[in-house]
């Protein structure tokens, strides 16, 4: 199967007083339709900048971004974000506090008729298991429930691609890992292609079919979770996987009230 999302040797840089500062250089990846990909790396490695470039918020200095048969971005061509058929789920969920759950979900459905909006909202509420929360407001929901509303809102307009920016970072460890599996199930049920960014290895390995380990604006290895664990292509990838695993074990131990030595 050919690639559905394809980033080909993209280059992203910001203008500063000292000149251009390169953030992402010669980065390539591809996802087949229905696959879930993940960019995994520490803060400042460029992963969110890549996501913003796909969404249409950052121009390319070089390279090409394709979705299906369409070129979305190149140095000579740029499709406006609202015309890309790309949905985005933000780290802070960005829910409207003055709107109910159902109104939040229907916000991006203005091109639908009222009956179509109602049917689509009902479908999304059922998909994320929040049928009984339709008339509640975001502040009345738990963090996990707010995340599901944000996911339902992002999926409601039927995007060709869904981008997720650190979607679990505001949740506690147990909720984060449980919801990562739930989000994967929902995405697989809808068949939507998705790309998320995270610094958390457990989330990446729970949700993604393909993972790119990022460092200093480069992908060190783009592979399956199994491939990264069993066949790291460089000492840096192997060290990253080992270091992340130790950090997660310690975080879980502290949350359970165990000592650092345990």
Phi and psi in degrees as GROMACS dihedral restraints (atoms count N, CA, C in turn):
[ dihedral_restraints ]
;  ai    aj    ak    al  type     phi  dphi    fc
    3     4     5     6     1   -75.8    20    10
    4     5     6     7     1   165.5    20    10
    6     7     8     9     1   -68.7    20    10
    7     8     9    10     1   141.7    20    10
    9    10    11    12     1   -98.9    20    10
   10    11    12    13     1   -48.1    20    10
   12    13    14    15     1  -105.6    20    10
   13    14    15    16     1   128.2    20    10
   15    16    17    18     1  -138.3    20    10
   16    17    18    19     1   123.2    20    10
   18    19    20    21     1  -108.5    20    10
   19    20    21    22     1   121.3    20    10
   21    22    23    24     1  -117.6    20    10
   22    23    24    25     1   105.2    20    10
   24    25    26    27     1    49.3    20    10
   25    26    27    28     1    50.0    20    10
   27    28    29    30     1   -79.2    20    10
   28    29    30    31     1   149.7    20    10
   30    31    32    33     1  -133.2    20    10
   31    32    33    34     1   126.6    20    10
   33    34    35    36     1  -127.2    20    10
   34    35    36    37     1   136.2    20    10
   36    37    38    39     1  -149.7    20    10
   37    38    39    40     1   153.5    20    10
   39    40    41    42     1  -111.4    20    10
   40    41    42    43     1   144.8    20    10
   42    43    44    45     1   -81.2    20    10
   43    44    45    46     1   130.4    20    10
   45    46    47    48     1  -127.9    20    10
   46    47    48    49     1   174.4    20    10
   48    49    50    51     1   -62.2    20    10
   49    50    51    52     1   -25.4    20    10
   51    52    53    54     1   -93.5    20    10
   52    53    54    55     1     3.5    20    10
   54    55    56    57     1   114.9    20    10
   55    56    57    58     1  -163.9    20    10
   57    58    59    60     1   -75.7    20    10
   58    59    60    61     1   135.1    20    10
   60    61    62    63     1  -111.0    20    10
   61    62    63    64     1   114.0    20    10
   63    64    65    66     1   -71.8    20    10
   64    65    66    67     1   131.3    20    10
   66    67    68    69     1  -110.0    20    10
   67    68    69    70     1   -39.6    20    10
   69    70    71    72     1  -134.4    20    10
   70    71    72    73     1   134.3    20    10
   72    73    74    75     1  -136.6    20    10
   73    74    75    76     1   125.3    20    10
   75    76    77    78     1    52.2    20    10
   76    77    78    79     1    47.2    20    10
   78    79    80    81     1   -96.5    20    10
   79    80    81    82     1   130.8    20    10
   81    82    83    84     1  -132.2    20    10
   82    83    84    85     1   144.1    20    10
   84    85    86    87     1  -161.2    20    10
   85    86    87    88     1   163.8    20    10
   87    88    89    90     1  -148.6    20    10
   88    89    90    91     1   147.7    20    10
   90    91    92    93     1  -130.4    20    10
   91    92    93    94     1   139.4    20    10
   93    94    95    96     1   -82.9    20    10
   94    95    96    97     1   161.0    20    10
   96    97    98    99     1   -60.6    20    10
   97    98    99   100     1   131.7    20    10
   99   100   101   102     1    88.5    20    10
  100   101   102   103     1    -6.7    20    10
  102   103   104   105     1   -82.3    20    10
  103   104   105   106     1   156.5    20    10
  105   106   107   108     1  -114.1    20    10
  106   107   108   109     1   122.4    20    10
  108   109   110   111     1  -111.4    20    10
  109   110   111   112     1   163.2    20    10
  111   112   113   114     1  -146.0    20    10
  112   113   114   115     1   136.4    20    10
  114   115   116   117     1  -101.5    20    10
  115   116   117   118     1   118.0    20    10
  117   118   119   120     1  -116.5    20    10
  118   119   120   121     1   125.1    20    10
  120   121   122   123     1   179.3    20    10
  121   122   123   124     1   171.1    20    10
  123   124   125   126     1   -72.1    20    10
  124   125   126   127     1   163.5    20    10
  126   127   128   129     1   -57.9    20    10
  127   128   129   130     1   137.9    20    10
  129   130   131   132     1    88.6    20    10
  130   131   132   133     1     3.4    20    10
  132   133   134   135     1   -83.7    20    10
  133   134   135   136     1    -9.5    20    10
  135   136   137   138     1   106.0    20    10
  136   137   138   139     1     0.5    20    10
  138   139   140   141     1   -66.3    20    10
  139   140   141   142     1   -41.5    20    10
  141   142   143   144     1   -68.9    20    10
  142   143   144   145     1   -32.9    20    10
  144   145   146   147     1   -61.8    20    10
  145   146   147   148     1   -39.7    20    10
  147   148   149   150     1   -60.9    20    10
  148   149   150   151     1   -45.3    20    10
  150   151   152   153     1   -59.8    20    10
  151   152   153   154     1   -43.6    20    10
  153   154   155   156     1   -65.6    20    10
  154   155   156   157     1   -33.5    20    10
  156   157   158   159     1   -67.1    20    10
  157   158   159   160     1   -41.0    20    10
  159   160   161   162     1   -64.3    20    10
  160   161   162   163     1   -38.5    20    10
  162   163   164   165     1   -71.7    20    10
  163   164   165   166     1   -18.8    20    10
  165   166   167   168     1   101.2    20    10
  166   167   168   169     1    15.0    20    10
  168   169   170   171     1   -97.0    20    10
  169   170   171   172     1    -9.6    20    10
  171   172   173   174     1  -132.3    20    10
  172   173   174   175     1   130.6    20    10
  174   175   176   177     1   -78.7    20    10
  175   176   177   178     1   151.4    20    10
  177   178   179   180     1   -88.4    20    10
  178   179   180   181     1   137.4    20    10
  180   181   182   183     1   -84.6    20    10
  181   182   183   184     1   -28.0    20    10
  183   184   185   186     1  -159.6    20    10
  184   185   186   187     1   161.7    20    10
  186   187   188   189     1    93.0    20    10
  187   188   189   190     1  -176.0    20    10
  189   190   191   192     1  -141.7    20    10
  190   191   192   193     1   141.7    20    10
  192   193   194   195     1  -116.1    20    10
  193   194   195   196     1   123.7    20    10
  195   196   197   198     1  -120.2    20    10
  196   197   198   199     1   145.3    20    10
  198   199   200   201     1  -132.8    20    10
  199   200   201   202     1   113.2    20    10
  201   202   203   204     1    63.7    20    10
  202   203   204   205     1  -126.1    20    10
  204   205   206   207     1   -94.6    20    10
  205   206   207   208     1     1.1    20    10
  207   208   209   210     1  -101.0    20    10
  208   209   210   211     1   140.8    20    10
  210   211   212   213     1   -87.5    20    10
  211   212   213   214     1   122.0    20    10
  213   214   215   216     1   -91.2    20    10
  214   215   216   217     1   -37.5    20    10
  216   217   218   219     1  -147.6    20    10
  217   218   219   220     1   142.1    20    10
  219   220   221   222     1  -159.4    20    10
  220   221   222   223     1   172.6    20    10
  222   223   224   225     1   -60.4    20    10
  223   224   225   226     1   -21.8    20    10
  225   226   227   228     1  -108.7    20    10
  226   227   228   229     1    -7.8    20    10
  228   229   230   231     1  -140.2    20    10
  229   230   231   232     1   137.9    20    10
  231   232   233   234     1  -146.6    20    10
  232   233   234   235     1   119.0    20    10
  234   235   236   237     1   -91.2    20    10
  235   236   237   238     1   132.2    20    10
  237   238   239   240     1   -60.7    20    10
  238   239   240   241     1   146.0    20    10
  240   241   242   243     1   -52.2    20    10
  241   242   243   244     1   -41.0    20    10
  243   244   245   246     1   -71.5    20    10
  244   245   246   247     1    -9.9    20    10
  246   247   248   249     1  -108.7    20    10
  247   248   249   250     1    12.5    20    10
  249   250   251   252     1   -93.1    20    10
  250   251   252   253     1   -13.4    20    10
  252   253   254   255     1    58.3    20    10
  253   254   255   256     1    40.2    20    10
  255   256   257   258     1  -118.6    20    10
  256   257   258   259     1   125.1    20    10
  258   259   260   261     1   -97.5    20    10
  259   260   261   262     1   155.2    20    10
  261   262   263   264     1  -138.3    20    10
  262   263   264   265     1   133.9    20    10
  264   265   266   267     1  -113.0    20    10
  265   266   267   268     1   120.3    20    10
  267   268   269   270     1   -89.7    20    10
  268   269   270   271     1   161.7    20    10
  270   271   272   273     1   -58.7    20    10
  271   272   273   274     1   -39.9    20    10
  273   274   275   276     1   -95.7    20    10
  274   275   276   277     1    12.4    20    10
  276   277   278   279     1    71.9    20    10
  277   278   279   280     1   -32.4    20    10
  279   280   281   282     1    53.6    20    10
  280   281   282   283     1    38.9    20    10
  282   283   284   285     1   -76.9    20    10
  283   284   285   286     1   148.6    20    10
  285   286   287   288     1   -82.3    20    10
  286   287   288   289     1   115.4    20    10
  288   289   290   291     1   -66.2    20    10
  289   290   291   292     1   -23.7    20    10
  291   292   293   294     1   -90.1    20    10
  292   293   294   295     1    -0.5    20    10
  294   295   296   297     1  -110.7    20    10
  295   296   297   298     1   145.2    20    10
  297   298   299   300     1   -68.4    20    10
  298   299   300   301     1   171.7    20    10
  300   301   302   303     1   -56.6    20    10
  301   302   303   304     1   -48.2    20    10
  303   304   305   306     1   -66.3    20    10
  304   305   306   307     1   -34.4    20    10
  306   307   308   309     1   -72.0    20    10
  307   308   309   310     1   -34.9    20    10
  309   310   311   312     1   -61.3    20    10
  310   311   312   313     1   -45.1    20    10
  312   313   314   315     1   -66.6    20    10
  313   314   315   316     1   -36.0    20    10
  315   316   317   318     1   -83.7    20    10
  316   317   318   319     1    -2.3    20    10
  318   319   320   321     1   -57.7    20    10
  319   320   321   322     1   -38.4    20    10
  321   322   323   324     1   -92.0    20    10
  322   323   324   325     1    16.4    20    10
  324   325   326   327     1  -112.0    20    10
  325   326   327   328     1    29.0    20    10
  327   328   329   330     1   -65.9    20    10
  328   329   330   331     1   -22.4    20    10
  330   331   332   333     1   -79.1    20    10
  331   332   333   334     1    -9.1    20    10
  333   334   335   336     1   -86.8    20    10
  334   335   336   337     1   155.3    20    10
  336   337   338   339     1   -70.8    20    10
  337   338   339   340     1   165.7    20    10
  339   340   341   342     1   -59.6    20    10
  340   341   342   343     1   -41.9    20    10
  342   343   344   345     1   -65.2    20    10
  343   344   345   346     1   -40.1    20    10
  345   346   347   348     1   -67.0    20    10
  346   347   348   349     1   -38.7    20    10
  348   349   350   351     1   -60.5    20    10
  349   350   351   352     1   -47.1    20    10
  351   352   353   354     1   -59.8    20    10
  352   353   354   355     1   -44.3    20    10
  354   355   356   357     1   -65.7    20    10
  355   356   357   358     1   -40.5    20    10
  357   358   359   360     1   -69.6    20    10
  358   359   360   361     1   -40.6    20    10
  360   361   362   363     1   -62.6    20    10
  361   362   363   364     1   -44.6    20    10
  363   364   365   366     1   -60.0    20    10
  364   365   366   367     1   -40.4    20    10
  366   367   368   369     1   -63.7    20    10
  367   368   369   370     1   -43.0    20    10
  369   370   371   372     1   -69.0    20    10
  370   371   372   373     1   -39.8    20    10
  372   373   374   375     1   -60.7    20    10
  373   374   375   376     1   -41.2    20    10
  375   376   377   378     1   -66.4    20    10
  376   377   378   379     1   -40.6    20    10
  378   379   380   381     1   -60.1    20    10
  379   380   381   382     1   -41.3    20    10
  381   382   383   384     1   -98.1    20    10
  382   383   384   385     1     5.1    20    10
  384   385   386   387     1    69.8    20    10
  385   386   387   388     1    37.5    20    10
  387   388   389   390     1  -124.8    20    10
  388   389   390   391     1    32.9    20    10
  390   391   392   393     1   -58.3    20    10
  391   392   393   394     1   -33.9    20    10
  393   394   395   396     1   -85.2    20    10
  394   395   396   397     1     2.1    20    10
  396   397   398   399     1  -111.0    20    10
  397   398   399   400     1     9.6    20    10
  399   400   401   402     1   -56.8    20    10
  400   401   402   403     1   -37.3    20    10
  402   403   404   405     1   -99.9    20    10
  403   404   405   406     1     8.4    20    10
  405   406   407   408     1   -88.5    20    10
  406   407   408   409     1   165.2    20    10
  408   409   410   411     1  -103.5    20    10
  409   410   411   412     1   157.2    20    10
  411   412   413   414     1   -51.4    20    10
  412   413   414   415     1   -39.3    20    10
  414   415   416   417     1   -68.6    20    10
  415   416   417   418     1   -13.3    20    10
  417   418   419   420     1   -90.3    20    10
  418   419   420   421     1    -0.2    20    10
  420   421   422   423     1  -108.2    20    10
  421   422   423   424     1   157.3    20    10
  423   424   425   426     1   -74.1    20    10
  424   425   426   427     1   168.7    20    10
  426   427   428   429     1   -59.5    20    10
  427   428   429   430     1   -41.7    20    10
  429   430   431   432     1   -65.2    20    10
  430   431   432   433     1   -38.2    20    10
  432   433   434   435     1   -68.2    20    10
  433   434   435   436     1   -39.0    20    10
  435   436   437   438     1   -61.3    20    10
  436   437   438   439     1   -39.1    20    10
  438   439   440   441     1   -63.6    20    10
  439   440   441   442     1   -39.8    20    10
  441   442   443   444     1   -65.4    20    10
  442   443   444   445     1   -37.4    20    10
  444   445   446   447     1   -62.4    20    10
  445   446   447   448     1   -44.3    20    10
  447   448   449   450     1   -61.1    20    10
  448   449   450   451     1   -39.8    20    10
  450   451   452   453     1   -66.5    20    10
  451   452   453   454     1   -43.2    20    10
  453   454   455   456     1   -61.8    20    10
  454   455   456   457     1   -42.2    20    10
  456   457   458   459     1   -63.6    20    10
  457   458   459   460     1   -40.2    20    10
  459   460   461   462     1   -68.2    20    10
  460   461   462   463     1   -33.0    20    10
  462   463   464   465     1   -85.5    20    10
  463   464   465   466     1   -20.7    20    10
  465   466   467   468     1   -54.9    20    10
  466   467   468   469     1   -43.9    20    10
  468   469   470   471     1   -76.5    20    10
  469   470   471   472     1     7.6    20    10
  471   472   473   474     1    57.9    20    10
  472   473   474   475     1    60.6    20    10
  474   475   476   477     1   -68.8    20    10
  475   476   477   478     1   153.5    20    10
  477   478   479   480     1   -74.1    20    10
  478   479   480   481     1   -28.0    20    10
  480   481   482   483     1  -141.2    20    10
  481   482   483   484     1   138.0    20    10
  483   484   485   486     1  -115.3    20    10
  484   485   486   487     1   129.7    20    10
  486   487   488   489     1  -108.3    20    10
  487   488   489   490     1   134.8    20    10
  489   490   491   492     1  -126.5    20    10
  490   491   492   493     1   119.3    20    10
  492   493   494   495     1  -101.6    20    10
  493   494   495   496     1   103.3    20    10
  495   496   497   498     1    44.6    20    10
  496   497   498   499     1    56.3    20    10
  498   499   500   501     1   -68.7    20    10
  499   500   501   502     1   -16.2    20    10
  501   502   503   504     1  -112.5    20    10
  502   503   504   505     1     4.3    20    10
  504   505   506   507     1   -67.9    20    10
  505   506   507   508     1   -21.6    20    10
  507   508   509   510     1   -89.0    20    10
  508   509   510   511     1     5.1    20    10
  510   511   512   513     1  -108.8    20    10
  511   512   513   514     1   157.4    20    10
  513   514   515   516     1   -70.9    20    10
  514   515   516   517     1   166.1    20    10
  516   517   518   519     1   -59.2    20    10
  517   518   519   520     1   -47.7    20    10
  519   520   521   522     1   -63.9    20    10
  520   521   522   523     1   -45.3    20    10
  522   523   524   525     1   -64.6    20    10
  523   524   525   526     1   -39.3    20    10
  525   526   527   528     1   -60.3    20    10
  526   527   528   529     1   -48.3    20    10
  528   529   530   531     1   -69.9    20    10
  529   530   531   532     1   -38.9    20    10
  531   532   533   534     1   -64.1    20    10
  532   533   534   535     1   -43.9    20    10
  534   535   536   537     1   -71.3    20    10
  535   536   537   538     1   -28.2    20    10
  537   538   539   540     1   -59.4    20    10
  538   539   540   541     1   -44.0    20    10
  540   541   542   543     1   -66.2    20    10
  541   542   543   544     1   -39.0    20    10
  543   544   545   546     1   -65.1    20    10
  544   545   546   547     1   -43.0    20    10
  546   547   548   549     1   -63.5    20    10
  547   548   549   550     1   -40.8    20    10
  549   550   551   552     1   -59.0    20    10
  550   551   552   553     1   -45.6    20    10
  552   553   554   555     1   -60.3    20    10
  553   554   555   556     1   -41.9    20    10
  555   556   557   558     1   -65.3    20    10
  556   557   558   559     1   -44.4    20    10
  558   559   560   561     1   -64.3    20    10
  559   560   561   562     1   -40.7    20    10
  561   562   563   564     1   -67.4    20    10
  562   563   564   565     1   -34.6    20    10
  564   565   566   567     1   -65.7    20    10
  565   566   567   568     1   -38.8    20    10
  567   568   569   570     1   -81.8    20    10
  568   569   570   571     1   -22.3    20    10
  570   571   572   573     1    78.2    20    10
  571   572   573   574     1    11.8    20    10
  573   574   575   576     1   -77.5    20    10
  574   575   576   577     1   141.6    20    10
  576   577   578   579     1   -78.1    20    10
  577   578   579   580     1   139.3    20    10
  579   580   581   582     1  -142.3    20    10
  580   581   582   583     1   150.6    20    10
  582   583   584   585     1  -137.4    20    10
  583   584   585   586     1   124.5    20    10
  585   586   587   588     1  -118.5    20    10
  586   587   588   589     1   159.7    20    10
  588   589   590   591     1  -120.0    20    10
  589   590   591   592     1   141.8    20    10
  591   592   593   594     1  -158.1    20    10
  592   593   594   595     1   159.6    20    10
  594   595   596   597     1  -101.8    20    10
  595   596   597   598     1     0.1    20    10
  597   598   599   600     1  -104.8    20    10
  598   599   600   601     1   116.1    20    10
  600   601   602   603     1   -63.6    20    10
  601   602   603   604     1   -39.4    20    10
  603   604   605   606     1   -61.2    20    10
  604   605   606   607     1   -42.2    20    10
  606   607   608   609     1   -62.2    20    10
  607   608   609   610     1   -47.3    20    10
  609   610   611   612     1   -59.0    20    10
  610   611   612   613     1   -45.3    20    10
  612   613   614   615     1   -74.5    20    10
  613   614   615   616     1   -22.9    20    10
  615   616   617   618     1   -77.3    20    10
  616   617   618   619     1   -31.2    20    10
  618   619   620   621     1  -110.7    20    10
  619   620   621   622     1   -27.7    20    10
  621   622   623   624     1   -97.2    20    10
  622   623   624   625     1   147.8    20    10
  624   625   626   627     1   -86.9    20    10
  625   626   627   628     1   -34.8    20    10
  627   628   629   630     1  -132.7    20    10
  628   629   630   631     1   137.5    20    10
  630   631   632   633     1  -129.2    20    10
  631   632   633   634     1   136.0    20    10
  633   634   635   636     1  -111.0    20    10
  634   635   636   637     1   119.9    20    10
  636   637   638   639     1   -80.1    20    10
  637   638   639   640     1   117.2    20    10
  639   640   641   642     1  -104.8    20    10
  640   641   642   643     1   143.4    20    10
  642   643   644   645     1  -153.6    20    10
  643   644   645   646     1   124.2    20    10
  645   646   647   648     1    50.7    20    10
  646   647   648   649     1    46.8    20    10
  648   649   650   651     1    79.7    20    10
  649   650   651   652     1     7.1    20    10
  651   652   653   654     1  -123.8    20    10
  652   653   654   655     1   152.6    20    10
  654   655   656   657     1   -92.5    20    10
  655   656   657   658     1   116.8    20    10
  657   658   659   660     1   -75.5    20    10
  658   659   660   661     1   -35.7    20    10
  660   661   662   663     1  -158.0    20    10
  661   662   663   664     1   130.8    20    10
  663   664   665   666     1  -112.6    20    10
  664   665   666   667     1   113.5    20    10
  666   667   668   669     1  -159.4    20    10
  667   668   669   670     1   174.7    20    10
  669   670   671   672     1   -74.2    20    10
  670   671   672   673     1   160.1    20    10
  672   673   674   675     1   -55.1    20    10
  673   674   675   676     1   -41.3    20    10
  675   676   677   678     1   -62.4    20    10
  676   677   678   679     1   -44.0    20    10
  678   679   680   681     1   -62.9    20    10
  679   680   681   682     1   -38.7    20    10
  681   682   683   684     1   -65.3    20    10
  682   683   684   685     1   -41.4    20    10
  684   685   686   687     1   -71.5    20    10
  685   686   687   688     1   -43.5    20    10
  687   688   689   690     1   -91.0    20    10
  688   689   690   691     1   -23.2    20    10
  690   691   692   693     1  -143.1    20    10
  691   692   693   694     1    62.1    20    10
  693   694   695   696     1   -62.0    20    10
  694   695   696   697     1   137.2    20    10
  696   697   698   699     1   -85.1    20    10
  697   698   699   700     1    -8.2    20    10
  699   700   701   702     1  -152.3    20    10
  700   701   702   703     1   158.1    20    10
  702   703   704   705     1   -58.7    20    10
  703   704   705   706     1   -32.5    20    10
  705   706   707   708     1   -65.6    20    10
  706   707   708   709     1   -40.7    20    10
  708   709   710   711     1   -65.9    20    10
  709   710   711   712     1   -44.6    20    10
  711   712   713   714     1   -60.8    20    10
  712   713   714   715     1   -41.7    20    10
  714   715   716   717     1   -67.4    20    10
  715   716   717   718     1   -39.0    20    10
  717   718   719   720     1   -62.3    20    10
  718   719   720   721     1   -46.6    20    10
  720   721   722   723     1   -61.9    20    10
  721   722   723   724     1   -44.7    20    10
  723   724   725   726     1   -66.2    20    10
  724   725   726   727     1   -44.3    20    10
  726   727   728   729     1   -64.7    20    10
  727   728   729   730     1   -42.8    20    10
  729   730   731   732     1   -62.5    20    10
  730   731   732   733     1   -41.5    20    10
  732   733   734   735     1   -61.8    20    10
  733   734   735   736     1   -41.7    20    10
  735   736   737   738     1   -65.3    20    10
  736   737   738   739     1   -42.2    20    10
  738   739   740   741     1   -61.1    20    10
  739   740   741   742     1   -42.3    20    10
  741   742   743   744     1   -67.2    20    10
  742   743   744   745     1   -39.5    20    10
  744   745   746   747     1   -62.4    20    10
  745   746   747   748     1   -41.7    20    10
  747   748   749   750     1   -67.2    20    10
  748   749   750   751     1   -41.7    20    10
  750   751   752   753     1   -61.5    20    10
  751   752   753   754     1   -42.3    20    10
  753   754   755   756     1   -65.5    20    10
  754   755   756   757     1   -38.3    20    10
  756   757   758   759     1   -64.4    20    10
  757   758   759   760     1   -44.9    20    10
  759   760   761   762     1   -62.6    20    10
  760   761   762   763     1   -38.3    20    10
  762   763   764   765     1   -67.6    20    10
  763   764   765   766     1   -30.2    20    10
  765   766   767   768     1   -83.4    20    10
  766   767   768   769     1    -2.6    20    10
  768   769   770   771     1    86.6    20    10
  769   770   771   772     1    14.7    20    10
  771   772   773   774     1   -84.0    20    10
  772   773   774   775     1   165.0    20    10
  774   775   776   777     1   -78.4    20    10
  775   776   777   778     1   160.3    20    10
  777   778   779   780     1   -61.8    20    10
  778   779   780   781     1   -33.5    20    10
  780   781   782   783     1   -66.8    20    10
  781   782   783   784     1   -30.7    20    10
